Amino acid sequence: MAFRGPIKDILSIYLCYKVLAIWIFGAEMSSNIGIAAFIVLGLSIWFMLERVGIIPKL
């Protein structure tokens, strides 16, 4: 489906912004960052498995 790409892009941008804020300003890491990283990782693995043909495309 076409909705996974934009969702992954938005989460990636959010995650990069938060990681940069932690790195530059020394802010604490919240659970939201962990959740976003987990979702982006899951979507990336899903896309990779679809590309190599292990799971069918939706």
PDBQT receptor file of N, H, CA, C and O in Angstrom, charges set to zero:
ATOM      1  N   MET A   1       0.832  -1.182   0.000  1.00  0.00    +0.000 N 
ATOM      2  CA  MET A   1       0.000   0.000   0.000  1.00  0.00    +0.000 C 
ATOM      3  C   MET A   1       0.877   1.246   0.000  1.00  0.00    +0.000 C 
ATOM      4  O   MET A   1       2.044   1.205   0.389  1.00  0.00    +0.000 OA
ATOM      5  N   ALA A   2       0.316   2.304  -0.425  1.00  0.00    +0.000 N 
ATOM      6  H   ALA A   2      -0.632   2.338  -0.741  1.00  0.00    +0.000 HD
ATOM      7  CA  ALA A   2       1.076   3.537  -0.589  1.00  0.00    +0.000 C 
ATOM      8  C   ALA A   2       1.185   4.354   0.692  1.00  0.00    +0.000 C 
ATOM      9  O   ALA A   2       1.895   5.359   0.713  1.00  0.00    +0.000 OA
ATOM     10  N   PHE A   3       0.509   3.956   1.746  1.00  0.00    +0.000 N 
ATOM     11  H   PHE A   3      -0.068   3.139   1.729  1.00  0.00    +0.000 HD
ATOM     12  CA  PHE A   3       0.542   4.769   2.962  1.00  0.00    +0.000 C 
ATOM     13  C   PHE A   3       1.752   4.487   3.837  1.00  0.00    +0.000 C 
ATOM     14  O   PHE A   3       2.074   5.304   4.700  1.00  0.00    +0.000 OA
ATOM     15  N   ARG A   4       2.436   3.360   3.650  1.00  0.00    +0.000 N 
ATOM     16  H   ARG A   4       2.175   2.696   2.950  1.00  0.00    +0.000 HD
ATOM     17  CA  ARG A   4       3.568   3.028   4.515  1.00  0.00    +0.000 C 
ATOM     18  C   ARG A   4       4.785   3.891   4.249  1.00  0.00    +0.000 C 
ATOM     19  O   ARG A   4       5.511   4.225   5.185  1.00  0.00    +0.000 OA
ATOM     20  N   GLY A   5       5.028   4.260   3.007  1.00  0.00    +0.000 N 
ATOM     21  H   GLY A   5       4.437   3.989   2.247  1.00  0.00    +0.000 HD
ATOM     22  CA  GLY A   5       6.187   5.086   2.671  1.00  0.00    +0.000 C 
ATOM     23  C   GLY A   5       6.163   6.445   3.348  1.00  0.00    +0.000 C 
ATOM     24  O   GLY A   5       7.138   6.818   4.001  1.00  0.00    +0.000 OA
ATOM     25  N   PRO A   6       5.065   7.206   3.210  1.00  0.00    +0.000 N 
ATOM     26  CA  PRO A   6       5.003   8.509   3.883  1.00  0.00    +0.000 C 
ATOM     27  C   PRO A   6       5.050   8.401   5.405  1.00  0.00    +0.000 C 
ATOM     28  O   PRO A   6       5.640   9.253   6.069  1.00  0.00    +0.000 OA
ATOM     29  N   ILE A   7       4.430   7.360   5.960  1.00  0.00    +0.000 N 
ATOM     30  H   ILE A   7       3.951   6.668   5.421  1.00  0.00    +0.000 HD
ATOM     31  CA  ILE A   7       4.480   7.179   7.414  1.00  0.00    +0.000 C 
ATOM     32  C   ILE A   7       5.918   6.948   7.853  1.00  0.00    +0.000 C 
ATOM     33  O   ILE A   7       6.368   7.529   8.840  1.00  0.00    +0.000 OA
ATOM     34  N   LYS A   8       6.645   6.100   7.123  1.00  0.00    +0.000 N 
ATOM     35  H   LYS A   8       6.279   5.627   6.321  1.00  0.00    +0.000 HD
ATOM     36  CA  LYS A   8       8.047   5.837   7.457  1.00  0.00    +0.000 C 
ATOM     37  C   LYS A   8       8.882   7.107   7.326  1.00  0.00    +0.000 C 
ATOM     38  O   LYS A   8       9.752   7.362   8.160  1.00  0.00    +0.000 OA
ATOM     39  N   ASP A   9       8.629   7.908   6.289  1.00  0.00    +0.000 N 
ATOM     40  H   ASP A   9       7.922   7.702   5.612  1.00  0.00    +0.000 HD
ATOM     41  CA  ASP A   9       9.372   9.157   6.104  1.00  0.00    +0.000 C 
ATOM     42  C   ASP A   9       9.119  10.135   7.246  1.00  0.00    +0.000 C 
ATOM     43  O   ASP A   9      10.057  10.741   7.763  1.00  0.00    +0.000 OA
ATOM     44  N   ILE A  10       7.865  10.291   7.639  1.00  0.00    +0.000 N 
ATOM     45  H   ILE A  10       7.102   9.799   7.219  1.00  0.00    +0.000 HD
ATOM     46  CA  ILE A  10       7.525  11.210   8.735  1.00  0.00    +0.000 C 
ATOM     47  C   ILE A  10       8.167  10.743  10.035  1.00  0.00    +0.000 C 
ATOM     48  O   ILE A  10       8.733  11.553  10.769  1.00  0.00    +0.000 OA
ATOM     49  N   LEU A  11       8.085   9.451  10.327  1.00  0.00    +0.000 N 
ATOM     50  H   LEU A  11       7.625   8.793   9.730  1.00  0.00    +0.000 HD
ATOM     51  CA  LEU A  11       8.708   8.936  11.546  1.00  0.00    +0.000 C 
ATOM     52  C   LEU A  11      10.224   9.074  11.507  1.00  0.00    +0.000 C 
ATOM     53  O   LEU A  11      10.843   9.353  12.534  1.00  0.00    +0.000 OA
ATOM     54  N   SER A  12      10.823   8.885  10.353  1.00  0.00    +0.000 N 
ATOM     55  H   SER A  12      10.319   8.658   9.519  1.00  0.00    +0.000 HD
ATOM     56  CA  SER A  12      12.278   9.036  10.232  1.00  0.00    +0.000 C 
ATOM     57  C   SER A  12      12.708  10.474  10.486  1.00  0.00    +0.000 C 
ATOM     58  O   SER A  12      13.697  10.717  11.178  1.00  0.00    +0.000 OA
ATOM     59  N   ILE A  13      11.968  11.427   9.929  1.00  0.00    +0.000 N 
ATOM     60  H   ILE A  13      11.165  11.230   9.367  1.00  0.00    +0.000 HD
ATOM     61  CA  ILE A  13      12.290  12.840  10.146  1.00  0.00    +0.000 C 
ATOM     62  C   ILE A  13      12.137  13.193  11.621  1.00  0.00    +0.000 C 
ATOM     63  O   ILE A  13      12.996  13.873  12.184  1.00  0.00    +0.000 OA
ATOM     64  N   TYR A  14      11.059  12.743  12.252  1.00  0.00    +0.000 N 
ATOM     65  H   TYR A  14      10.362  12.191  11.794  1.00  0.00    +0.000 HD
ATOM     66  CA  TYR A  14      10.842  13.004  13.678  1.00  0.00    +0.000 C 
ATOM     67  C   TYR A  14      11.959  12.392  14.514  1.00  0.00    +0.000 C 
ATOM     68  O   TYR A  14      12.499  13.037  15.413  1.00  0.00    +0.000 OA
ATOM     69  N   LEU A  15      12.297  11.159  14.212  1.00  0.00    +0.000 N 
ATOM     70  H   LEU A  15      11.858  10.636  13.482  1.00  0.00    +0.000 HD
ATOM     71  CA  LEU A  15      13.336  10.474  14.966  1.00  0.00    +0.000 C 
ATOM     72  C   LEU A  15      14.687  11.162  14.807  1.00  0.00    +0.000 C 
ATOM     73  O   LEU A  15      15.414  11.324  15.787  1.00  0.00    +0.000 OA
ATOM     74  N   CYS A  16      15.032  11.565  13.593  1.00  0.00    +0.000 N 
ATOM     75  H   CYS A  16      14.441  11.433  12.797  1.00  0.00    +0.000 HD
ATOM     76  CA  CYS A  16      16.298  12.274  13.360  1.00  0.00    +0.000 C 
ATOM     77  C   CYS A  16      16.336  13.599  14.108  1.00  0.00    +0.000 C 
ATOM     78  O   CYS A  16      17.361  13.961  14.686  1.00  0.00    +0.000 OA
ATOM     79  N   TYR A  17      15.222  14.318  14.098  1.00  0.00    +0.000 N 
ATOM     80  H   TYR A  17      14.390  14.024  13.629  1.00  0.00    +0.000 HD
ATOM     81  CA  TYR A  17      15.144  15.589  14.817  1.00  0.00    +0.000 C 
ATOM     82  C   TYR A  17      15.371  15.373  16.309  1.00  0.00    +0.000 C 
ATOM     83  O   TYR A  17      16.127  16.118  16.934  1.00  0.00    +0.000 OA
ATOM     84  N   LYS A  18      14.731  14.371  16.879  1.00  0.00    +0.000 N 
ATOM     85  H   LYS A  18      14.118  13.766  16.371  1.00  0.00    +0.000 HD
ATOM     86  CA  LYS A  18      14.869  14.114  18.311  1.00  0.00    +0.000 C 
ATOM     87  C   LYS A  18      16.281  13.652  18.666  1.00  0.00    +0.000 C 
ATOM     88  O   LYS A  18      16.834  14.063  19.687  1.00  0.00    +0.000 OA
ATOM     89  N   VAL A  19      16.859  12.804  17.829  1.00  0.00    +0.000 N 
ATOM     90  H   VAL A  19      16.411  12.470  17.000  1.00  0.00    +0.000 HD
ATOM     91  CA  VAL A  19      18.217  12.330  18.106  1.00  0.00    +0.000 C 
ATOM     92  C   VAL A  19      19.210  13.487  18.028  1.00  0.00    +0.000 C 
ATOM     93  O   VAL A  19      20.126  13.570  18.846  1.00  0.00    +0.000 OA
ATOM     94  N   LEU A  20      19.038  14.376  17.057  1.00  0.00    +0.000 N 
ATOM     95  H   LEU A  20      18.294  14.309  16.393  1.00  0.00    +0.000 HD
ATOM     96  CA  LEU A  20      19.906  15.557  16.979  1.00  0.00    +0.000 C 
ATOM     97  C   LEU A  20      19.738  16.449  18.202  1.00  0.00    +0.000 C 
ATOM     98  O   LEU A  20      20.721  16.984  18.715  1.00  0.00    +0.000 OA
ATOM     99  N   ALA A  21      18.509  16.616  18.674  1.00  0.00    +0.000 N 
ATOM    100  H   ALA A  21      17.710  16.182  18.258  1.00  0.00    +0.000 HD
ATOM    101  CA  ALA A  21      18.280  17.425  19.871  1.00  0.00    +0.000 C 
ATOM    102  C   ALA A  21      18.964  16.805  21.084  1.00  0.00    +0.000 C 
ATOM    103  O   ALA A  21      19.537  17.518  21.908  1.00  0.00    +0.000 OA
ATOM    104  N   ILE A  22      18.906  15.493  21.196  1.00  0.00    +0.000 N 
ATOM    105  H   ILE A  22      18.440  14.914  20.527  1.00  0.00    +0.000 HD
ATOM    106  CA  ILE A  22      19.582  14.814  22.304  1.00  0.00    +0.000 C 
ATOM    107  C   ILE A  22      21.089  15.003  22.195  1.00  0.00    +0.000 C 
ATOM    108  O   ILE A  22      21.760  15.269  23.192  1.00  0.00    +0.000 OA
ATOM    109  N   TRP A  23      21.613  14.867  20.994  1.00  0.00    +0.000 N 
ATOM    110  H   TRP A  23      21.068  14.650  20.184  1.00  0.00    +0.000 HD
ATOM    111  CA  TRP A  23      23.055  14.976  20.793  1.00  0.00    +0.000 C 
ATOM    112  C   TRP A  23      23.548  16.401  21.016  1.00  0.00    +0.000 C 
ATOM    113  O   TRP A  23      24.569  16.603  21.672  1.00  0.00    +0.000 OA
ATOM    114  N   ILE A  24      22.835  17.393  20.478  1.00  0.00    +0.000 N 
ATOM    115  H   ILE A  24      22.005  17.229  19.945  1.00  0.00    +0.000 HD
ATOM    116  CA  ILE A  24      23.293  18.782  20.560  1.00  0.00    +0.000 C 
ATOM    117  C   ILE A  24      23.037  19.382  21.933  1.00  0.00    +0.000 C 
ATOM    118  O   ILE A  24      23.923  20.012  22.511  1.00  0.00    +0.000 OA
ATOM    119  N   PHE A  25      21.832  19.189  22.458  1.00  0.00    +0.000 N 
ATOM    120  H   PHE A  25      21.113  18.677  21.988  1.00  0.00    +0.000 HD
ATOM    121  CA  PHE A  25      21.448  19.858  23.703  1.00  0.00    +0.000 C 
ATOM    122  C   PHE A  25      21.559  18.969  24.931  1.00  0.00    +0.000 C 
ATOM    123  O   PHE A  25      21.339  19.441  26.047  1.00  0.00    +0.000 OA
ATOM    124  N   GLY A  26      21.890  17.722  24.760  1.00  0.00    +0.000 N 
ATOM    125  H   GLY A  26      22.069  17.339  23.854  1.00  0.00    +0.000 HD
ATOM    126  CA  GLY A  26      22.026  16.819  25.896  1.00  0.00    +0.000 C 
ATOM    127  C   GLY A  26      20.705  16.517  26.571  1.00  0.00    +0.000 C 
ATOM    128  O   GLY A  26      20.675  16.259  27.774  1.00  0.00    +0.000 OA
ATOM    129  N   ALA A  27      19.609  16.543  25.825  1.00  0.00    +0.000 N 
ATOM    130  H   ALA A  27      19.633  16.753  24.847  1.00  0.00    +0.000 HD
ATOM    131  CA  ALA A  27      18.293  16.263  26.387  1.00  0.00    +0.000 C 
ATOM    132  C   ALA A  27      18.175  14.777  26.729  1.00  0.00    +0.000 C 
ATOM    133  O   ALA A  27      18.951  13.949  26.252  1.00  0.00    +0.000 OA
ATOM    134  N   GLU A  28      17.189  14.462  27.563  1.00  0.00    +0.000 N 
ATOM    135  H   GLU A  28      16.558  15.134  27.951  1.00  0.00    +0.000 HD
ATOM    136  CA  GLU A  28      16.965  13.072  27.930  1.00  0.00    +0.000 C 
ATOM    137  C   GLU A  28      16.180  12.353  26.842  1.00  0.00    +0.000 C 
ATOM    138  O   GLU A  28      15.381  12.960  26.129  1.00  0.00    +0.000 OA
ATOM    139  N   MET A  29      16.418  11.060  26.726  1.00  0.00    +0.000 N 
ATOM    140  H   MET A  29      17.066  10.566  27.305  1.00  0.00    +0.000 HD
ATOM    141  CA  MET A  29      15.695  10.265  25.738  1.00  0.00    +0.000 C 
ATOM    142  C   MET A  29      14.369   9.819  26.335  1.00  0.00    +0.000 C 
ATOM    143  O   MET A  29      14.334   9.229  27.415  1.00  0.00    +0.000 OA
ATOM    144  N   SER A  30      13.285  10.102  25.632  1.00  0.00    +0.000 N 
ATOM    145  H   SER A  30      13.314  10.581  24.755  1.00  0.00    +0.000 HD
ATOM    146  CA  SER A  30      11.962   9.721  26.121  1.00  0.00    +0.000 C 
ATOM    147  C   SER A  30      11.520   8.401  25.505  1.00  0.00    +0.000 C 
ATOM    148  O   SER A  30      12.156   7.883  24.587  1.00  0.00    +0.000 OA
ATOM    149  N   SER A  31      10.429   7.872  26.022  1.00  0.00    +0.000 N 
ATOM    150  H   SER A  31       9.913   8.293  26.768  1.00  0.00    +0.000 HD
ATOM    151  CA  SER A  31       9.905   6.620  25.477  1.00  0.00    +0.000 C 
ATOM    152  C   SER A  31       9.352   6.818  24.070  1.00  0.00    +0.000 C 
ATOM    153  O   SER A  31       9.291   5.862  23.296  1.00  0.00    +0.000 OA
ATOM    154  N   ASN A  32       8.943   8.051  23.721  1.00  0.00    +0.000 N 
ATOM    155  H   ASN A  32       8.992   8.827  24.350  1.00  0.00    +0.000 HD
ATOM    156  CA  ASN A  32       8.446   8.321  22.367  1.00  0.00    +0.000 C 
ATOM    157  C   ASN A  32       9.521   8.054  21.323  1.00  0.00    +0.000 C 
ATOM    158  O   ASN A  32       9.225   7.539  20.245  1.00  0.00    +0.000 OA
ATOM    159  N   ILE A  33      10.753   8.398  21.632  1.00  0.00    +0.000 N 
ATOM    160  H   ILE A  33      10.993   8.817  22.508  1.00  0.00    +0.000 HD
ATOM    161  CA  ILE A  33      11.847   8.159  20.692  1.00  0.00    +0.000 C 
ATOM    162  C   ILE A  33      12.065   6.662  20.517  1.00  0.00    +0.000 C 
ATOM    163  O   ILE A  33      12.277   6.188  19.400  1.00  0.00    +0.000 OA
ATOM    164  N   GLY A  34      12.014   5.926  21.605  1.00  0.00    +0.000 N 
ATOM    165  H   GLY A  34      11.842   6.311  22.512  1.00  0.00    +0.000 HD
ATOM    166  CA  GLY A  34      12.159   4.474  21.521  1.00  0.00    +0.000 C 
ATOM    167  C   GLY A  34      11.050   3.835  20.706  1.00  0.00    +0.000 C 
ATOM    168  O   GLY A  34      11.300   2.927  19.914  1.00  0.00    +0.000 OA
ATOM    169  N   ILE A  35       9.826   4.307  20.897  1.00  0.00    +0.000 N 
ATOM    170  H   ILE A  35       9.623   5.045  21.540  1.00  0.00    +0.000 HD
ATOM    171  CA  ILE A  35       8.688   3.784  20.135  1.00  0.00    +0.000 C 
ATOM    172  C   ILE A  35       8.844   4.118  18.658  1.00  0.00    +0.000 C 
ATOM    173  O   ILE A  35       8.627   3.260  17.802  1.00  0.00    +0.000 OA
ATOM    174  N   ALA A  36       9.220   5.358  18.353  1.00  0.00    +0.000 N 
ATOM    175  H   ALA A  36       9.396   6.054  19.048  1.00  0.00    +0.000 HD
ATOM    176  CA  ALA A  36       9.400   5.762  16.955  1.00  0.00    +0.000 C 
ATOM    177  C   ALA A  36      10.517   4.956  16.298  1.00  0.00    +0.000 C 
ATOM    178  O   ALA A  36      10.381   4.534  15.150  1.00  0.00    +0.000 OA
ATOM    179  N   ALA A  37      11.608   4.741  17.008  1.00  0.00    +0.000 N 
ATOM    180  H   ALA A  37      11.718   5.085  17.941  1.00  0.00    +0.000 HD
ATOM    181  CA  ALA A  37      12.712   3.953  16.454  1.00  0.00    +0.000 C 
ATOM    182  C   ALA A  37      12.272   2.517  16.188  1.00  0.00    +0.000 C 
ATOM    183  O   ALA A  37      12.644   1.931  15.171  1.00  0.00    +0.000 OA
ATOM    184  N   PHE A  38      11.485   1.951  17.093  1.00  0.00    +0.000 N 
ATOM    185  H   PHE A  38      11.183   2.427  17.919  1.00  0.00    +0.000 HD
ATOM    186  CA  PHE A  38      10.990   0.588  16.916  1.00  0.00    +0.000 C 
ATOM    187  C   PHE A  38      10.064   0.490  15.708  1.00  0.00    +0.000 C 
ATOM    188  O   PHE A  38      10.145  -0.474  14.947  1.00  0.00    +0.000 OA
ATOM    189  N   ILE A  39       9.189   1.468  15.522  1.00  0.00    +0.000 N 
ATOM    190  H   ILE A  39       9.123   2.251  16.140  1.00  0.00    +0.000 HD
ATOM    191  CA  ILE A  39       8.268   1.470  14.382  1.00  0.00    +0.000 C 
ATOM    192  C   ILE A  39       9.036   1.610  13.070  1.00  0.00    +0.000 C 
ATOM    193  O   ILE A  39       8.753   0.896  12.108  1.00  0.00    +0.000 OA
ATOM    194  N   VAL A  40      10.001   2.522  13.026  1.00  0.00    +0.000 N 
ATOM    195  H   VAL A  40      10.231   3.101  13.808  1.00  0.00    +0.000 HD
ATOM    196  CA  VAL A  40      10.795   2.701  11.803  1.00  0.00    +0.000 C 
ATOM    197  C   VAL A  40      11.585   1.431  11.493  1.00  0.00    +0.000 C 
ATOM    198  O   VAL A  40      11.683   1.033  10.332  1.00  0.00    +0.000 OA
ATOM    199  N   LEU A  41      12.140   0.799  12.506  1.00  0.00    +0.000 N 
ATOM    200  H   LEU A  41      12.061   1.122  13.449  1.00  0.00    +0.000 HD
ATOM    201  CA  LEU A  41      12.858  -0.459  12.304  1.00  0.00    +0.000 C 
ATOM    202  C   LEU A  41      11.921  -1.531  11.756  1.00  0.00    +0.000 C 
ATOM    203  O   LEU A  41      12.275  -2.250  10.821  1.00  0.00    +0.000 OA
ATOM    204  N   GLY A  42      10.734  -1.639  12.335  1.00  0.00    +0.000 N 
ATOM    205  H   GLY A  42      10.447  -1.056  13.094  1.00  0.00    +0.000 HD
ATOM    206  CA  GLY A  42       9.767  -2.628  11.859  1.00  0.00    +0.000 C 
ATOM    207  C   GLY A  42       9.355  -2.395  10.420  1.00  0.00    +0.000 C 
ATOM    208  O   GLY A  42       9.281  -3.338   9.631  1.00  0.00    +0.000 OA
ATOM    209  N   LEU A  43       9.085  -1.143  10.073  1.00  0.00    +0.000 N 
ATOM    210  H   LEU A  43       9.146  -0.378  10.714  1.00  0.00    +0.000 HD
ATOM    211  CA  LEU A  43       8.711  -0.829   8.694  1.00  0.00    +0.000 C 
ATOM    212  C   LEU A  43       9.861  -1.107   7.728  1.00  0.00    +0.000 C 
ATOM    213  O   LEU A  43       9.636  -1.594   6.620  1.00  0.00    +0.000 OA
ATOM    214  N   SER A  44      11.076  -0.804   8.137  1.00  0.00    +0.000 N 
ATOM    215  H   SER A  44      11.259  -0.409   9.038  1.00  0.00    +0.000 HD
ATOM    216  CA  SER A  44      12.239  -1.060   7.278  1.00  0.00    +0.000 C 
ATOM    217  C   SER A  44      12.418  -2.550   7.018  1.00  0.00    +0.000 C 
ATOM    218  O   SER A  44      12.680  -2.961   5.888  1.00  0.00    +0.000 OA
ATOM    219  N   ILE A  45      12.275  -3.352   8.063  1.00  0.00    +0.000 N 
ATOM    220  H   ILE A  45      12.062  -3.018   8.980  1.00  0.00    +0.000 HD
ATOM    221  CA  ILE A  45      12.392  -4.803   7.895  1.00  0.00    +0.000 C 
ATOM    222  C   ILE A  45      11.274  -5.324   7.000  1.00  0.00    +0.000 C 
ATOM    223  O   ILE A  45      11.503  -6.180   6.146  1.00  0.00    +0.000 OA
ATOM    224  N   TRP A  46      10.063  -4.804   7.200  1.00  0.00    +0.000 N 
ATOM    225  H   TRP A  46       9.878  -4.108   7.894  1.00  0.00    +0.000 HD
ATOM    226  CA  TRP A  46       8.924  -5.217   6.387  1.00  0.00    +0.000 C 
ATOM    227  C   TRP A  46       9.177  -4.917   4.906  1.00  0.00    +0.000 C 
ATOM    228  O   TRP A  46       8.958  -5.776   4.052  1.00  0.00    +0.000 OA
ATOM    229  N   PHE A  47       9.639  -3.696   4.603  1.00  0.00    +0.000 N 
ATOM    230  H   PHE A  47       9.817  -2.998   5.297  1.00  0.00    +0.000 HD
ATOM    231  CA  PHE A  47       9.924  -3.322   3.215  1.00  0.00    +0.000 C 
ATOM    232  C   PHE A  47      11.006  -4.222   2.618  1.00  0.00    +0.000 C 
ATOM    233  O   PHE A  47      10.905  -4.642   1.465  1.00  0.00    +0.000 OA
ATOM    234  N   MET A  48      12.034  -4.513   3.401  1.00  0.00    +0.000 N 
ATOM    235  H   MET A  48      12.117  -4.172   4.338  1.00  0.00    +0.000 HD
ATOM    236  CA  MET A  48      13.125  -5.335   2.903  1.00  0.00    +0.000 C 
ATOM    237  C   MET A  48      12.637  -6.755   2.591  1.00  0.00    +0.000 C 
ATOM    238  O   MET A  48      13.009  -7.324   1.564  1.00  0.00    +0.000 OA
ATOM    239  N   LEU A  49      11.820  -7.319   3.457  1.00  0.00    +0.000 N 
ATOM    240  H   LEU A  49      11.518  -6.857   4.291  1.00  0.00    +0.000 HD
ATOM    241  CA  LEU A  49      11.296  -8.663   3.220  1.00  0.00    +0.000 C 
ATOM    242  C   LEU A  49      10.374  -8.698   2.009  1.00  0.00    +0.000 C 
ATOM    243  O   LEU A  49      10.336  -9.699   1.292  1.00  0.00    +0.000 OA
ATOM    244  N   GLU A  50       9.633  -7.623   1.771  1.00  0.00    +0.000 N 
ATOM    245  H   GLU A  50       9.663  -6.811   2.353  1.00  0.00    +0.000 HD
ATOM    246  CA  GLU A  50       8.791  -7.544   0.573  1.00  0.00    +0.000 C 
ATOM    247  C   GLU A  50       9.643  -7.477  -0.689  1.00  0.00    +0.000 C 
ATOM    248  O   GLU A  50       9.316  -8.104  -1.696  1.00  0.00    +0.000 OA
ATOM    249  N   ARG A  51      10.723  -6.724  -0.636  1.00  0.00    +0.000 N 
ATOM    250  H   ARG A  51      10.988  -6.214   0.183  1.00  0.00    +0.000 HD
ATOM    251  CA  ARG A  51      11.575  -6.560  -1.820  1.00  0.00    +0.000 C 
ATOM    252  C   ARG A  51      12.247  -7.859  -2.238  1.00  0.00    +0.000 C 
ATOM    253  O   ARG A  51      12.380  -8.134  -3.431  1.00  0.00    +0.000 OA
ATOM    254  N   VAL A  52      12.672  -8.659  -1.265  1.00  0.00    +0.000 N 
ATOM    255  H   VAL A  52      12.564  -8.436  -0.297  1.00  0.00    +0.000 HD
ATOM    256  CA  VAL A  52      13.336  -9.917  -1.612  1.00  0.00    +0.000 C 
ATOM    257  C   VAL A  52      12.339 -11.042  -1.848  1.00  0.00    +0.000 C 
ATOM    258  O   VAL A  52      12.739 -12.140  -2.235  1.00  0.00    +0.000 OA
ATOM    259  N   GLY A  53      11.054 -10.799  -1.627  1.00  0.00    +0.000 N 
ATOM    260  H   GLY A  53      10.729  -9.907  -1.313  1.00  0.00    +0.000 HD
ATOM    261  CA  GLY A  53      10.018 -11.767  -1.949  1.00  0.00    +0.000 C 
ATOM    262  C   GLY A  53       9.687 -12.766  -0.866  1.00  0.00    +0.000 C 
ATOM    263  O   GLY A  53       9.004 -13.755  -1.132  1.00  0.00    +0.000 OA
ATOM    264  N   ILE A  54      10.155 -12.535   0.358  1.00  0.00    +0.000 N 
ATOM    265  H   ILE A  54      10.709 -11.732   0.575  1.00  0.00    +0.000 HD
ATOM    266  CA  ILE A  54       9.854 -13.462   1.450  1.00  0.00    +0.000 C 
ATOM    267  C   ILE A  54       8.387 -13.336   1.876  1.00  0.00    +0.000 C 
ATOM    268  O   ILE A  54       7.741 -14.340   2.175  1.00  0.00    +0.000 OA
ATOM    269  N   ILE A  55       7.871 -12.126   1.903  1.00  0.00    +0.000 N 
ATOM    270  H   ILE A  55       8.396 -11.310   1.660  1.00  0.00    +0.000 HD
ATOM    271  CA  ILE A  55       6.449 -11.926   2.188  1.00  0.00    +0.000 C 
ATOM    272  C   ILE A  55       5.814 -11.240   0.982  1.00  0.00    +0.000 C 
ATOM    273  O   ILE A  55       6.476 -10.455   0.302  1.00  0.00    +0.000 OA
ATOM    274  N   PRO A  56       4.544 -11.523   0.708  1.00  0.00    +0.000 N 
ATOM    275  CA  PRO A  56       3.897 -10.911  -0.453  1.00  0.00    +0.000 C 
ATOM    276  C   PRO A  56       3.610  -9.428  -0.220  1.00  0.00    +0.000 C 
ATOM    277  O   PRO A  56       3.388  -8.994   0.910  1.00  0.00    +0.000 OA
ATOM    278  N   LYS A  57       3.618  -8.668  -1.307  1.00  0.00    +0.000 N 
ATOM    279  H   LYS A  57       3.798  -9.021  -2.225  1.00  0.00    +0.000 HD
ATOM    280  CA  LYS A  57       3.288  -7.250  -1.208  1.00  0.00    +0.000 C 
ATOM    281  C   LYS A  57       1.799  -7.092  -0.970  1.00  0.00    +0.000 C 
ATOM    282  O   LYS A  57       0.991  -7.839  -1.522  1.00  0.00    +0.000 OA
ATOM    283  N   LEU A  58       1.440  -6.127  -0.154  1.00  0.00    +0.000 N 
ATOM    284  H   LEU A  58       2.097  -5.520   0.294  1.00  0.00    +0.000 HD
ATOM    285  CA  LEU A  58       0.023  -5.887   0.139  1.00  0.00    +0.000 C 
ATOM    286  C   LEU A  58      -0.608  -4.997  -0.889  1.00  0.00    +0.000 C 
ATOM    287  O   LEU A  58      -1.797  -4.693  -0.796  1.00  0.00    +0.000 OA
TER     288      LEU A  58
